[in-house]
Amino acid sequence: GESVGLHLPTLSVQEGDNSIINCAYSNSASDYFIWYKQESGKGPQFIIDIRSNMDKRQGQRVTVLLNKTVKHLSLQIAATQPGDSAVYFCAESPQGGSYIPTFGRGTSLIVHP
Amino acid sequence: DVKVTQSSRYLVKRTGEKVFLECVQDMDHENMFWYRQDPGLGLRLIYFSYDVKMKEKGDIPEGYSVSREKKERFSLILESASTNQTSMYLCASSILGMIREKLFFGSGTQLSVL
């Protein structure tokens, strides 16, 4: 999952497996969370979001889980495909203030055929 | 689809040069942002703007300035480039009232300062 330090956390999976990417957020006031996917040579792209009044939200092959008690967010990708290989960022946004989201350091997902 | 276009994919400049990074969006978005991306550090906000001629500092504004003379264009300026400003720069936009939701990013400008 996302962590301190300059090394990008990496998750390697086999094609067809399920992937779980973790993110620990720091601001108790954050009430909105987004996952972005960044493919090589491209800018980040929105995948899915969740608000703090929910614990789980599902999209197409992706599920985001939110545990407010321990300030933890996860992105689950079902039946991972080579096209899922990318860097994944979580972003948290506090209620109030500028609302500008703060991004995590990212996790590199590598899918092996 | 929203398109956010950054004028250069790669840029090489010398220390002390004044550098302009340009960004244009075509969806009439009010909010625009400049981030820098460094390996292992994620995306850090430099400046953002929620309207023409309006600008707000982000987390790391030192050494940078911005200009927003037209709604669709947001420029990042490095007044005197330094080697520690070598980085990937990402521009993004979003709809007014949704400043924190669903940012649309450009493909980035990889700036090397020698």
Interface residues (C-beta under 8 A of the other chain):
Chain A: E2 G5 L6 H7 L8 Y32 I34 Y36 G41 K42 G43 P44 Q45 F46 D49 F89 S93 S98 Y99 I100 P101 T102 F103 G104 R105 G106
Chain B: V4 F33 Y35 P39 G40 L41 G42 L43 R44 L45 F48 E56 G58 L90 A92 I99 R100 E101 K102 L103 F104 F105 G106 S107 G108
